[in-house]
Amino acid sequence: MNPLTIGLAQVKQTADFDTNAATIFSFLEKAAAAGVQILCFPEAQTVGYRADISTADAPVPVERLRELHDSVAARCGELKIACILGTEIPLESDPQHGKPYNSVVVISESGTILGTHHKTRLTPLDAMAYTPGITFETFELCGVKVGVVICFEGFRFAETTRECVRQGARLVFHPQNNTTRPNDWKIPIHHAMIVTRAAENTIWFASCNASLDHQNCRSLVVAPDGQIAAQSELKCEELVVAEIVIDRATRAMFNYDMEACAEMLFAKTVARGEYAAILPPK
């Protein structure tokens, strides 16, 4: 399979809808110019994360969100770029005043909105502002099965990424917003968990943070063997671009495929003959 070029938009985020919208369109243009085929934005990029950046009780801009999602999709179609857009989705039973979902909108390279994913595992601050989702979804973008896990649910709950992989995902995007408070001790922990999600499933894992004053995680693209393929600097706005070979995402560890696991674990340092006795006959 041909290499796939993905991008992570590590961008500034505010509580001002128009400012955030302008940033989204600006980085779509930058990504298209850089040859990006799938671009991921941070968690809640359209309206601002309701823990610290916006406020938990801010009104949900129902119509403006719908218009923005449609406009971003149209521009994606024009640029031939797929997009994972961090946003929020109004609660069906009370769109304007109910707690919205913390969501992503998934847009294909043809400009079609394929669907949404709602964050299922909420932090205590999330729970003040958002309604949890209950399902995991996968989508086909640029011929690749892709999953999405949002921030906390991807960091701390291995089963969320595994569910995407069970559904066939070989690339999982991880929009996050981490964090506006000074907890720098968490940086190596977050990086370790991102690496683990890739390595324990033998998939590509791409995590996109916002550019924050207290940014407790880089934006990272991690290869199926757990090696970091690309990363951002902390506390700066930038587009991270990585060319990935999707065929490296064999899902060997997820499937506990003994032969494929051996290749991943030992590379060329162990000959097949050393463990062939436990393999099924060819």
N, C-alpha and C positions, 0 to 999 in steps of 0.2 A: 504493500500500500504506500502511496506517496506520503511524504511528510505533511503534517498538519501544523499550521502556524496559529498559535493561540496568544491572546493578550490579556493582561490584568491591568485594569485602570485604577491604580492607586491614587485616588483623587481626594481633594478637599471636599468636605461635606458641611452644609450649614442647615439651619432651620428655614431658610428662604427658598421657596419652591422654584422661583425663576432662576436664581443663582445655580441651584443644582441642575436644573434642566439645561442651562447653557453649558455647564461642565460636561454633561452627558453627550450633548451633540458635538462639542469640541473634541472629546476623546474618541468618539466614533470616527471623526474625520482623520485624526492622527493615526488611529489603528488601521483604517483602510489604506492610508498612505504607506504604512509600514508592512502591508501585505498580510495583516491579521485576518484569519478566517472566522474565529470565534473570539469575542471579547466579553470579559466578565467585569462587572462593576461591584463595588462593595455592598454590603447589607444596607437596606433602607436608603439607597442613594437618592431617590426621587424627592423624598419629603424630609429626610433627616431622621436618624435613629432616635426613637422616642425615649431612650434612656440617655439623658445628658445633652444630646445635640438639639433635639426638639423636646417637647414635654409630653408626658403620658396622656394628658387630657386635651391636647390640641385637636381642633376639629379635623375630621377627615375630608380632604378636598376631593370629593367623589368625582365630580365631572372633570376637574383639571387632571386628575390621575388618568381617567379614561382617555382624555384627549392626548396626554403626554405619551401614554403607552402606544396609542395608535400612531402618533407622529414619529416616535422612535422606530416602530416597526416599519413604517413607510420609508424612512431614511435607510434602515438596514437593507431593505429590498433594493434601493437605488445603489447602495454601496456594495451589495452582494456580501454582506458580513452578518454572521449570526451573533446573537447577544444574549447574555445572562444578566438581566437588569434587576438589581436590588430595589425593592419598592415596598408598598403595602397594598393590601386588597381590602376593601370595605367588608364589614360583617354583613351577611345577607339579611339578618333579621333587624338590623338597625344601622344602615350604611353610614350615616353622618355622625352618630354619637356613640355607637357601640365600639368596643375595642376591635381594631382592625387586625387582620393577619399580617405577620411579618413575612414577607413573601419575595419570591422572584418571579418575573415574567420571562418566559423562554421564547425567543424570537428566532426563526429560521433565517438562513441566508437569502431566502426569497422574500422576506419581509412578512411572513405569516406568524402570528402569535400562536404557538403550539400549545401553550398551557401555562400553568403556574405550579409552584411548590410553596407550601406554607410551613414555616418553621414549627417543628413538632415539640422540641424540648426547649423550654423557656427558662432563663435565669430568673431569680427573684425580681430583678428590676424589669425584665421583659414582661413578666406576668402582671405587673402593674399596668402595662400599656397595651398588651397584645392578647389575642385569642390564639391558642395553639392549634396547629393543623394536626391531622391524624394519619396522613398517607405519605408515601414516597413515590415519585414518578421518574421515569426515564424518557428521554427524547432523542430523536435522531437529528444531529446537526452535522452537515458536511459529510454525510455518510458514516458517522460514528455514533454509537450509542453512548449517551451522556447522562449522568446523574447529577443531582444538586443536593447538598446539605448546607445549612446556614449556620455559621458561627458555632455557638455552644453545642448544637446537636451533632456537629461534625467533630469538634474537638474532643468532647468528653464521652461520647456514646458510639463505640465502635460498630454497634449493630446498625446504625443508620447508614453508614457507607456500605456496609455489607449487604444491606437490603437493595441498594442501588446496583451493586455488583451482581447480586442474585438475579436481578432483572436484566442483566446483560451489559451493564455499563463498563466501559474500559477507560473512561475518563470521567472523573468526578470534580465538579467545580464547588468551591467553598467560599461564597461571599461572607465576609465578616466585618465587624466594626469593633475593633479591640485596641484601645479603649481610651476614653477621655480622662481617666484617672491614673495617677502615678503608681503603677504596679510593675516596674521594670523587671522585678524578679521573675515575672511570668514569661518573659521573652523566650528563654531556652526551653521552658516547658511546652509552650505553644508550638515552637518549631519541632520539638520531638514528637508531639502528637500528630502533626501534619505529616512528617516523614513516616510515622508508623502506619497511618491510614493507607499510604501508597504501598509500603512494603508488605504489610500483612495481607493485602489483597492482590498484589502484583498488578497494579493499575497505575495510571497517571492521576495525580491529585494536584489540583491547581487552586490555591487559596489566595483570595484578593481582599486585602484590608484597605481601609480608608487612610488618608494621610492626616494624622492627628498630632496634637501637641504631646500627648502621652500615648505613643503608639507601641503597644505591647506585643506586636508580632509583625514581622515582615510579610510582604506578599511573596509567595513561593510557588514554583512549579517543581514537583518532585516526580522523579522517574519511577517505574515499577520496581526497580531494585532498591529504592530508598535514597538514591543519590539526588542531591539538589541540582536541577537543570538550569534554573534561573531564579533570581531573587532581587527584591527591591532594596533600596536604602531605607532606613527608618526616617519618618517625619518629613518626607519630601514627596511632592506630587510627581509621579512618573508613570510612563507606560512600560510595563514589563512584557517583553516579547520572547517567546520560546518556540522553536521548531521541534516538534515531537514526532517520533515514529510510533504510531498507534499500535503496530504489530508487536511491540515490546510488551504491551499490556496483555499478557497471556492468562491472567487470573489464576496462575498456577497455585499460589498459596491458598486462595479462596477455595479452589476445587480440591486441594490436597492431592494434586497430581504428582506422584512420587518422582517420576522422571523429570518433569519440568521444574519441580522444586529443587532437585539436585543441581540442575543446570544453573538455576538462580542462586543457590547457596554457595556452590563451589566453583562456578565458572569453568575454567580449563584446568584447575588444580587437582581434580579428582576424575579419573577415567571411568567411563560407564561400566567397564568390566568389574570395577570394585564393588558395585552395588547391583549388578544386573540380576543376581539371583533372586532378588525380591520383586523384580518387575514382571508384569504379565508377559507372556510370549507375544512376539510381534506377528 
